[in-house]
Amino acid sequence: MAVKHLSAQDLNIVVYQIVRAIPPRKVITCGQIAKLLGCPSQARRVREAVNFISHTNPPVAWHRVIPTSGVISVHGLNAQQRLLQAEGIEVNVGVVGESRVTVEKWGWFPEGNDARFYAQAALEDDQEWGA
């Protein structure tokens, strides 16, 4: 299953299920999710899906999905940084003052088959979700 073949709604559902599976005190990048779904050039679509699901009810840990660069804020404290730090994830200040998470230390690296399982289960699930 490749991301570019999913409708926006199906992509939101698949990303929602993967975000629900991220363990506490771990992060994953949009690029990693796109790669796990078979379309590594679609990280921006994953970011859009994460932005959408950040407003769902019940809430999911959207803050655990970070940009591929690891930079979560160009300047100042933001909601994502507060939530990550509340979980115990270190947010460092980069060379030019950006807030950054070290993916190598805090990253969640599921096997491809694990992510495809979450994605397939999401598409087969008929339950309502979201707001």
DSSP file with accessible surface (Angstrom, degrees, kcal/mol):
  #  RESIDUE AA STRUCTURE BP1 BP2  ACC     N-H-->O    O-->H-N    N-H-->O    O-->H-N    TCO  KAPPA ALPHA  PHI   PSI    X-CA   Y-CA   Z-CA
    1    1 A M              0   0   81      0, 0.0     2,-0.4     0, 0.0    38,-0.1   0.000 360.0 360.0 360.0 120.9    0.0    0.0    0.0
    2    2 A A    >   -     0   0   22      1,-0.1     3,-1.6    36,-0.1     4,-0.2  -0.838 360.0-130.6-106.1 142.8    1.6    3.3   -1.1
    3    3 A V  G >  S+     0   0    0     -2,-0.4     3,-2.3    31,-0.3    -1,-0.1   0.883 104.6  63.2 -57.3 -40.4    0.6    6.6    0.4
    4    4 A K  G 3  S+     0   0  131      1,-0.3    -1,-0.3    34,-0.0    34,-0.0   0.708 101.9  52.6 -65.0 -13.7    0.1    8.2   -3.1
    5    5 A H  G <  S+     0   0  146     -3,-1.6     2,-0.3     2,-0.1    -1,-0.3   0.423  92.0  93.3 -98.7   0.2   -2.7    5.8   -3.8
    6    6 A L  S <  S-     0   0   19     -3,-2.3     2,-0.0    -4,-0.2    -3,-0.0  -0.740  76.6-122.1 -93.1 142.5   -4.6    6.6   -0.6
    7    7 A S     >  -     0   0   60     -2,-0.3     4,-2.8     1,-0.1     5,-0.2  -0.318  33.9-104.3 -69.0 165.1   -7.4    9.1   -0.4
    8    8 A A  H  > S+     0   0   65      1,-0.2     4,-2.4     2,-0.2     5,-0.2   0.911 123.2  51.0 -59.5 -40.3   -6.9   12.0    2.1
    9    9 A Q  H  > S+     0   0  135      2,-0.2     4,-2.1     1,-0.2    -1,-0.2   0.935 111.3  46.3 -64.5 -45.1   -9.4   10.3    4.4
   10   10 A D  H  > S+     0   0   59      1,-0.2     4,-2.7     2,-0.2    -2,-0.2   0.897 111.4  52.5 -65.3 -38.6   -7.7    6.9    4.2
   11   11 A L  H  X S+     0   0    4     -4,-2.8     4,-2.9     2,-0.2     5,-0.3   0.935 108.0  51.3 -62.1 -43.9   -4.3    8.5    4.8
   12   12 A N  H  X S+     0   0   27     -4,-2.4     4,-2.4    -5,-0.2    -2,-0.2   0.920 111.5  48.0 -58.5 -41.6   -5.7   10.3    7.9
   13   13 A I  H  X S+     0   0   21     -4,-2.1     4,-2.2     2,-0.2    -2,-0.2   0.928 113.0  47.1 -65.9 -44.9   -7.0    7.0    9.2
   14   14 A V  H  X S+     0   0    0     -4,-2.7     4,-2.1     2,-0.2    -2,-0.2   0.942 114.6  45.7 -63.9 -46.6   -3.8    5.2    8.6
   15   15 A V  H  X S+     0   0    0     -4,-2.9     4,-3.1     1,-0.2     5,-0.2   0.914 109.6  56.6 -64.7 -39.2   -1.6    7.9   10.2
   16   16 A Y  H  X S+     0   0   13     -4,-2.4     4,-2.3    -5,-0.3    -1,-0.2   0.934 108.1  47.2 -55.7 -46.7   -4.1    8.1   13.1
   17   17 A Q  H  X S+     0   0   29     -4,-2.2     4,-1.0     2,-0.2    -1,-0.2   0.893 112.7  48.6 -65.3 -40.2   -3.5    4.4   13.8
   18   18 A I  H >X S+     0   0    1     -4,-2.1     3,-0.8     2,-0.2     4,-0.7   0.937 110.5  51.0 -66.1 -43.4    0.2    4.7   13.6
   19   19 A V  H >< S+     0   0    0     -4,-3.1     3,-1.1     1,-0.3    -2,-0.2   0.907 106.1  55.6 -61.4 -39.3    0.3    7.7   15.9
   20   20 A R  H 3< S+     0   0  141     -4,-2.3    -1,-0.3     1,-0.2    -2,-0.2   0.792 106.0  53.4 -60.9 -26.9   -1.8    5.8   18.4
   21   21 A A  H << S+     0   0   27     -4,-1.0    -1,-0.2    -3,-0.8    -2,-0.2   0.600  78.1 112.1 -86.8 -11.3    0.8    3.0   18.4
   22   22 A I  S << S-     0   0    3     -3,-1.1    39,-0.1    -4,-0.7     3,-0.1  -0.469  70.4-125.8 -66.6 123.7    3.8    5.3   19.2
   23   23 A P    >   -     0   0   46      0, 0.0     3,-1.1     0, 0.0    -1,-0.1  -0.301  31.6 -89.5 -67.6 152.9    5.0    4.4   22.6
   24   24 A P  T 3  S+     0   0   89      0, 0.0     3,-0.1     0, 0.0    63,-0.0  -0.258 113.6  25.9 -56.1 149.4    5.4    7.1   25.3
   25   25 A R  T 3  S+     0   0  126      1,-0.2     2,-0.3    -3,-0.1    59,-0.0   0.730 106.1 101.0  64.9  25.1    8.8    8.8   25.4
   26   26 A K    <   -     0   0   75     -3,-1.1     2,-0.3    -4,-0.1    81,-0.2  -0.963  51.5-162.7-134.1 153.2    9.4    8.0   21.7
   27   27 A V  B     -a  107   0A   0     79,-2.3    81,-2.9    -2,-0.3     2,-0.3  -0.903   2.0-164.2-129.4 160.5    9.1   10.1   18.5
   28   28 A I  E     -b   65   0B   0     36,-2.4    38,-2.4    -2,-0.3     2,-0.2  -0.980  21.0-123.4-139.6 149.6    8.8    9.3   14.9
   29   29 A T  E  >  -b   66   0B   6     -2,-0.3     4,-2.1    36,-0.2     5,-0.2  -0.586  19.6-120.0 -93.1 159.0    9.3   11.6   11.9
   30   30 A C  H  > S+     0   0    5     36,-1.8     4,-2.6     1,-0.2     5,-0.2   0.897 116.9  54.6 -59.7 -39.1    6.9   12.3    9.1
   31   31 A G  H  > S+     0   0   14      1,-0.2     4,-2.5     2,-0.2    -1,-0.2   0.884 105.4  51.7 -63.9 -38.4    9.5   10.9    6.7
   32   32 A Q  H  > S+     0   0   39      2,-0.2     4,-2.6     1,-0.2    -1,-0.2   0.916 110.5  48.3 -64.6 -42.8    9.7    7.7    8.6
   33   33 A I  H  X S+     0   0    0     -4,-2.1     4,-1.8     2,-0.2    -2,-0.2   0.947 111.9  49.1 -63.0 -45.5    6.0    7.2    8.5
   34   34 A A  H  <>S+     0   0    0     -4,-2.6     5,-2.5     1,-0.2   -31,-0.3   0.919 112.2  48.9 -60.3 -41.9    5.9    7.9    4.8
   35   35 A K  H ><5S+     0   0  150     -4,-2.5     3,-1.6     5,-0.2    -1,-0.2   0.917 108.8  52.5 -64.6 -42.8    8.7    5.5    4.2
   36   36 A L  H 3<5S+     0   0   25     -4,-2.6    -1,-0.2     1,-0.3    -2,-0.2   0.833 107.4  53.3 -61.5 -31.4    6.9    2.8    6.3
   37   37 A L  T 3<5S-     0   0    1     -4,-1.8    -1,-0.3    -5,-0.2   -34,-0.3   0.420 123.6-105.2 -86.1   1.3    3.8    3.3    4.1
   38   38 A G  T < 5S+     0   0   45     -3,-1.6    -3,-0.2    -4,-0.2    -2,-0.1   0.582  98.4  85.9  92.6  11.4    5.8    2.8    1.0
   39   39 A C    > < +     0   0    7     -5,-2.5     3,-2.1    -6,-0.2    -4,-0.1  -0.589  45.7 176.5-144.3  78.2    6.1    6.3   -0.4
   40   40 A P  G >  S+     0   0   87      0, 0.0     3,-0.6     0, 0.0    -5,-0.2   0.692  76.6  63.4 -63.0 -17.7    9.0    8.1    1.2
   41   41 A S  G 3  S+     0   0   98      1,-0.2     3,-0.3    -7,-0.2   -10,-0.1   0.445  87.2  75.7 -85.9   4.8    8.5   11.3   -0.9
   42   42 A Q  G X>  +     0   0   48     -3,-2.1     4,-1.7     1,-0.2     3,-0.5   0.027  49.7 122.9-106.6  29.7    5.1   12.0    0.7
   43   43 A A  H <> S+     0   0   25     -3,-0.6     4,-2.5     1,-0.2    -1,-0.2   0.851  73.1  58.0 -60.1 -33.0    6.3   13.2    4.2
   44   44 A R  H 3> S+     0   0  210     -3,-0.3     4,-2.3     1,-0.2    -1,-0.2   0.889 103.9  51.0 -66.1 -37.7    4.4   16.5    3.6
   45   45 A R  H <> S+     0   0   53     -3,-0.5     4,-2.1     2,-0.2    -1,-0.2   0.892 109.7  50.9 -64.6 -37.3    1.1   14.6    3.2
   46   46 A V  H  X S+     0   0    0     -4,-1.7     4,-2.6     2,-0.2    -2,-0.2   0.932 108.7  51.3 -64.2 -43.3    1.9   12.8    6.4
   47   47 A R  H  X S+     0   0   52     -4,-2.5     4,-2.7     1,-0.2    -2,-0.2   0.915 109.1  50.9 -60.2 -42.3    2.5   16.1    8.2
   48   48 A E  H  X S+     0   0  125     -4,-2.3     4,-2.1     1,-0.2    -1,-0.2   0.906 110.2  49.7 -61.8 -40.7   -0.9   17.4    6.8
   49   49 A A  H  X S+     0   0    1     -4,-2.1     4,-2.9     2,-0.2    -2,-0.2   0.909 110.3  50.2 -64.3 -41.6   -2.6   14.2    8.2
   50   50 A V  H  X S+     0   0    0     -4,-2.6     4,-1.5     1,-0.2    -2,-0.2   0.917 109.0  51.8 -63.8 -41.7   -0.9   14.8   11.6
   51   51 A N  H  < S+     0   0   81     -4,-2.7     4,-0.2    -5,-0.2    -1,-0.2   0.914 112.2  47.4 -60.2 -40.4   -2.1   18.4   11.7
   52   52 A F  H >< S+     0   0  112     -4,-2.1     3,-1.6     1,-0.2    -2,-0.2   0.954 112.5  46.6 -65.1 -49.6   -5.6   17.1   10.9
   53   53 A I  H >< S+     0   0    0     -4,-2.9     3,-1.8     1,-0.3     7,-0.4   0.671  92.7  79.0 -73.6 -11.6   -5.6   14.4   13.6
   54   54 A S  T 3< S+     0   0   30     -4,-1.5    -1,-0.3     1,-0.3    -2,-0.2   0.690  95.7  50.2 -66.6 -12.3   -4.2   16.7   16.2
   55   55 A H  T <  S+     0   0  152     -3,-1.6    -1,-0.3    -4,-0.2    -2,-0.2   0.182  87.9 117.2-108.0  14.6   -7.8   18.0   16.5
   56   56 A T    <   -     0   0   12     -3,-1.8     4,-0.1    74,-0.1    -3,-0.0  -0.378  64.6-106.4 -82.5 163.9   -9.5   14.7   16.9
   57   57 A N  S    S+     0   0  113      1,-0.2    73,-0.2     2,-0.1    -2,-0.0  -0.990 107.6  38.4-134.6 120.9  -11.5   13.5   19.9
   58   58 A P  S    S-     0   0   80      0, 0.0    72,-0.2     0, 0.0    -1,-0.2   0.504 107.7-124.2 -71.8 151.4  -10.4   11.5   21.7
   59   59 A P        -     0   0  103      0, 0.0     2,-0.3     0, 0.0    -2,-0.1  -0.270  22.4-154.3 -68.2 151.8   -7.0   13.1   21.4
   60   60 A V        -     0   0   17     -7,-0.4     2,-2.4    -4,-0.1     3,-0.3  -0.807  36.4 -92.7-118.3 167.3   -3.9   11.1   20.2
   61   61 A A    >   +     0   0   16     -2,-0.3     3,-2.0     1,-0.2     4,-0.1  -0.325  59.0 155.4 -80.8  61.3   -0.3   11.8   20.9
   62   62 A W  G >   +     0   0   58     -2,-2.4     3,-2.0     1,-0.3    -1,-0.2   0.795  62.5  73.0 -57.6 -28.2    0.2   13.9   17.7
   63   63 A H  G 3  S+     0   0   15     -3,-0.3    -1,-0.3     1,-0.3    21,-0.1   0.677  82.3  70.2 -65.7 -14.9    3.2   15.6   19.4
   64   64 A R  G <  S+     0   0   35     -3,-2.0   -36,-2.4   -37,-0.1     2,-0.6   0.534  82.7  82.4 -80.3  -5.6    5.3   12.5   19.0
   65   65 A V  E <   +b   28   0B   0     -3,-2.0   -36,-0.2   -38,-0.2   -38,-0.0  -0.901  65.2 177.5-100.7 119.7    5.4   13.0   15.3
   66   66 A I  E     -b   29   0B   0    -38,-2.4   -36,-1.8    -2,-0.6     6,-0.1  -0.790  35.3 -85.2-120.6 162.0    8.1   15.4   14.4
   67   67 A P    >   -     0   0   38      0, 0.0     3,-1.8     0, 0.0    -1,-0.1  -0.257  43.9-109.5 -60.6 155.4    9.6   16.9   11.2
   68   68 A T  T 3  S+     0   0   88      1,-0.3    35,-0.1     2,-0.1   -39,-0.1   0.831 118.6  58.8 -57.7 -31.6   12.3   14.8    9.5
   69   69 A S  T 3  S-     0   0   73      2,-0.2    -1,-0.3     1,-0.1     3,-0.1   0.686 107.7-125.0 -71.7 -19.0   14.9   17.4   10.5
   70   70 A G    <   +     0   0    1     -3,-1.8    31,-2.4     1,-0.3     2,-0.5   0.334  69.2 131.4  87.6  -6.9   14.1   17.0   14.2
   71   71 A V  E     +C  100   0C  29     29,-0.2    -1,-0.3     1,-0.2    29,-0.3  -0.679  27.1 172.1 -83.0 122.7   13.4   20.7   14.5
   72   72 A I  E     +     0   0C  15     27,-2.5     2,-0.3    -2,-0.5    28,-0.2   0.613  67.1  17.5-106.3 -15.8   10.1   21.3   16.2
   73   73 A S  E     -C   99   0C  16     26,-1.3    26,-3.0     1,-0.1    -1,-0.3  -0.946  52.7-152.8-156.8 134.6   10.3   25.1   16.7
   74   74 A V  S    S-     0   0  108     -2,-0.3     2,-0.3     1,-0.3    -1,-0.1   0.866  88.2  -3.3 -74.4 -36.7   12.3   27.8   15.0
   75   75 A H  S    S+     0   0  152      1,-0.2    -1,-0.3    23,-0.1    23,-0.1  -0.980 109.0   7.5-155.4 141.3   12.1   30.0   18.1
   76   76 A G  S    S-     0   0   50     -2,-0.3     2,-0.2    21,-0.3    23,-0.2   0.201  87.3 -54.3  79.3 165.9   10.3   29.9   21.4
   77   77 A L        -     0   0   98      4,-0.1     2,-0.3     3,-0.0     3,-0.0  -0.536  56.2-178.2 -78.3 137.7    8.4   27.3   23.4
   78   78 A N     >  -     0   0   45     -2,-0.2     4,-2.3     1,-0.1     5,-0.2  -0.831  42.2 -96.1-131.1 175.4    5.4   25.8   21.6
   79   79 A A  H  > S+     0   0   44     -2,-0.3     4,-2.5     1,-0.2     5,-0.2   0.897 121.2  53.0 -60.0 -41.9    2.7   23.2   22.5
   80   80 A Q  H  > S+     0   0   15      1,-0.2     4,-2.6     2,-0.2     5,-0.2   0.937 109.7  48.2 -61.8 -43.9    4.6   20.3   20.9
   81   81 A Q  H  > S+     0   0   21      1,-0.2     4,-2.7     2,-0.2     5,-0.2   0.932 111.1  50.5 -63.0 -43.6    7.7   21.1   22.9
   82   82 A R  H  X S+     0   0  131     -4,-2.3     4,-2.1     1,-0.2    -1,-0.2   0.925 112.5  46.9 -60.5 -43.8    5.7   21.3   26.2
   83   83 A L  H  X S+     0   0   69     -4,-2.5     4,-1.1     2,-0.2    -1,-0.2   0.905 112.9  48.5 -66.8 -41.8    4.0   18.0   25.6
   84   84 A L  H ><>S+     0   0    0     -4,-2.6     5,-2.3    -5,-0.2     3,-0.6   0.937 112.9  47.7 -63.3 -45.3    7.3   16.2   24.6
   85   85 A Q  H ><5S+     0   0   85     -4,-2.7     3,-1.3     1,-0.2    -2,-0.2   0.871 104.9  59.6 -65.6 -34.1    9.1   17.6   27.7
   86   86 A A  H 3<5S+     0   0   88     -4,-2.1    -1,-0.2     1,-0.3    -2,-0.2   0.816 105.1  50.7 -63.2 -28.0    6.2   16.6   29.9
   87   87 A E  T <<5S-     0   0   39     -4,-1.1    -1,-0.3    -3,-0.6    -2,-0.2   0.536 125.9-103.8 -82.7 -10.5    6.8   13.0   28.7
   88   88 A G  T < 5S+     0   0   32     -3,-1.3     2,-0.4    -4,-0.4    -3,-0.2   0.527  72.4 144.5  99.3   7.4   10.4   13.3   29.6
   89   89 A I      < -     0   0    3     -5,-2.3    -1,-0.3    -6,-0.2     2,-0.3  -0.672  51.0-122.3 -81.4 129.1   11.8   13.7   26.0
   90   90 A E        -     0   0   88     -2,-0.4     2,-0.5    -3,-0.1    12,-0.4  -0.551  22.2-164.0 -73.8 131.3   14.7   16.0   25.9
   91   91 A V        -     0   0   18     -2,-0.3     2,-0.2    10,-0.1    10,-0.2  -0.982  13.8-163.0-116.0 118.4   14.3   19.1   23.6
   92   92 A N  E     -D  100   0C  66      8,-3.1     8,-3.1    -2,-0.5     2,-0.5  -0.648  20.4-117.4-101.2 159.5   17.6   20.7   22.9
   93   93 A V  E     -D   99   0C 112     -2,-0.2     6,-0.2     6,-0.2     5,-0.1  -0.846  34.4-143.6 -95.4 125.8   18.5   24.1   21.5
   94   94 A G    >   -     0   0   19      4,-3.3     3,-1.6    -2,-0.5    -1,-0.1  -0.086  33.3 -82.2 -80.8-175.6   20.3   23.9   18.2
   95   95 A V  T 3  S+     0   0  148      1,-0.3    -1,-0.1     2,-0.1    -2,-0.0   0.842 129.5  37.6 -58.8 -38.7   23.1   26.1   16.8
   96   96 A V  T 3  S-     0   0  127      2,-0.0    -1,-0.3     0, 0.0    -2,-0.0   0.162 127.3 -90.5-103.8  17.4   20.8   28.9   15.6
   97   97 A G  S <  S+     0   0   37     -3,-1.6   -21,-0.3     1,-0.3    -2,-0.1   0.495  78.3 143.4  93.7   4.3   18.4   28.7   18.5
   98   98 A E        -     0   0   18    -23,-0.1    -4,-3.3    -5,-0.1     2,-0.5  -0.420  54.1-116.2 -75.9 152.5   15.9   26.2   17.2
   99   99 A S  E     +CD  73  93C   7    -26,-3.0   -27,-2.5    -6,-0.2   -26,-1.3  -0.777  43.4 179.6 -88.0 131.6   14.2   23.6   19.4
  100  100 A R  E     -CD  71  92C  84     -8,-3.1    -8,-3.1    -2,-0.5     2,-0.4  -0.982  26.2-148.8-141.8 143.4   15.3   20.1   18.3
  101  101 A V        -     0   0    3    -31,-2.4     2,-1.0    -2,-0.3   -10,-0.1  -0.929  26.5-125.9-109.5 134.6   14.7   16.5   19.3
  102  102 A T    >>  -     0   0   50    -12,-0.4     4,-2.5    -2,-0.4     3,-0.7  -0.711  21.3-167.0 -81.9 104.5   17.5   14.0   18.7
  103  103 A V  H 3> S+     0   0   20     -2,-1.0     4,-2.5     1,-0.2    -1,-0.2   0.867  83.8  61.1 -62.8 -36.2   15.8   11.3   16.7
  104  104 A E  H 34 S+     0   0  157      1,-0.2    -1,-0.2     2,-0.2    -2,-0.1   0.845 114.4  35.0 -60.6 -32.0   18.6    8.8   17.2
  105  105 A K  H <4 S+     0   0  109     -3,-0.7    -2,-0.2     1,-0.1    -1,-0.2   0.876 132.2  25.9 -88.8 -41.4   18.1    8.9   20.9
  106  106 A W  H  < S+     0   0   17     -4,-2.5   -79,-2.3   -16,-0.1    -3,-0.2   0.410  91.5 124.2-107.2   1.1   14.3    9.3   21.2
  107  107 A G  B  <  -a   27   0A   5     -4,-2.5     2,-0.5    -5,-0.3   -79,-0.2  -0.261  51.2-143.6 -72.4 149.5   13.1    7.7   17.9
  108  108 A W        -     0   0   38    -81,-2.9   -79,-0.2     2,-0.0    -2,-0.1  -0.955  16.3-172.9-107.1 124.4   10.7    4.8   17.5
  109  109 A F        -     0   0  119     -2,-0.5     3,-0.1   -81,-0.1   -81,-0.1  -0.674   6.3-175.9-124.1  76.1   11.7    2.6   14.6
  110  110 A P        -     0   0   18      0, 0.0     2,-0.1     0, 0.0    -2,-0.0  -0.318  34.8-100.3 -70.0 155.0    9.0    0.0   14.0
  111  111 A E    >>  -     0   0  136      1,-0.1     4,-1.7     4,-0.0     3,-0.7  -0.435  33.2-112.9 -68.3 151.4    9.5   -2.7   11.4
  112  112 A G  H 3> S+     0   0   20      1,-0.3     4,-2.4     2,-0.2     5,-0.2   0.881 117.3  54.9 -54.8 -39.9    7.9   -2.1    8.1
  113  113 A N  H 3> S+     0   0  117      1,-0.2     4,-2.0     2,-0.2    -1,-0.3   0.860 103.8  55.7 -65.5 -33.3    5.5   -5.0    8.6
  114  114 A D  H <> S+     0   0   76     -3,-0.7     4,-2.0     2,-0.2    -1,-0.2   0.944 109.8  45.1 -62.5 -47.4    4.4   -3.5   12.0
  115  115 A A  H  X S+     0   0    0     -4,-1.7     4,-2.6     1,-0.2    -2,-0.2   0.906 111.5  52.1 -64.9 -40.3    3.4   -0.2   10.4
  116  116 A R  H  X S+     0   0  104     -4,-2.4     4,-3.0     1,-0.2     5,-0.2   0.880 106.8  55.0 -64.6 -33.2    1.6   -2.0    7.5
  117  117 A F  H  X S+     0   0  139     -4,-2.0     4,-2.7     2,-0.2     5,-0.2   0.949 109.9  45.3 -62.3 -47.6   -0.3   -4.0   10.1
  118  118 A Y  H  X S+     0   0   67     -4,-2.0     4,-2.1     1,-0.2    -2,-0.2   0.923 114.9  48.9 -61.0 -42.8   -1.5   -0.8   11.7
  119  119 A A  H  X S+     0   0    0     -4,-2.6     4,-2.0     2,-0.2    -2,-0.2   0.937 113.2  45.3 -64.4 -46.4   -2.3    0.7    8.4
  120  120 A Q  H  X S+     0   0   87     -4,-3.0     4,-1.6     1,-0.2    -2,-0.2   0.923 112.3  51.6 -65.0 -41.6   -4.3   -2.3    7.1
  121  121 A A  H  X S+     0   0   38     -4,-2.7     4,-1.2    -5,-0.2    -1,-0.2   0.897 108.2  53.2 -62.3 -37.4   -6.1   -2.6   10.4
  122  122 A A  H  < S+     0   0    2     -4,-2.1     3,-0.3     1,-0.2    -1,-0.2   0.910 109.3  47.4 -64.0 -41.9   -7.1    1.0   10.2
  123  123 A L  H  < S+     0   0   54     -4,-2.0    -1,-0.2     1,-0.2    -2,-0.2   0.779 113.8  47.8 -73.4 -23.6   -8.5    0.6    6.7
  124  124 A E  H  < S+     0   0  127     -4,-1.6     2,-0.4    -5,-0.2    -1,-0.2   0.648  89.7  99.0 -88.8 -14.8  -10.5   -2.5    7.7
  125  125 A D     <  -     0   0   65     -4,-1.2    -4,-0.0    -3,-0.3    -3,-0.0  -0.595  51.9-169.5 -79.2 125.2  -11.9   -0.9   10.9
  126  126 A D        +     0   0  154     -2,-0.4    -1,-0.1     2,-0.1     2,-0.1   0.405  47.1 118.4 -93.7   2.4  -15.5    0.3   10.4
  127  127 A Q        -     0   0  145      1,-0.1     2,-0.2     0, 0.0    -2,-0.0  -0.353  69.2-111.2 -72.3 149.3  -15.6    2.2   13.7
  128  128 A E        +     0   0  181     -2,-0.1     2,-0.3     2,-0.0    -1,-0.1  -0.491  42.0 173.6 -73.2 148.5  -16.2    6.0   13.7
  129  129 A W        +     0   0   64     -2,-0.2     2,-0.1     2,-0.1  -116,-0.0  -0.964  30.9  40.1-148.6 164.5  -13.2    8.1   14.9
  130  130 A G              0   0   18     -2,-0.3   -74,-0.1   -73,-0.2   -77,-0.0  -0.384 360.0 360.0  94.0-168.4  -12.4   11.8   15.1
  131  131 A A              0   0  122     -2,-0.1    -2,-0.1   -73,-0.0   -75,-0.1  -0.242 360.0 360.0 -77.1 360.0  -14.3   14.8   16.1
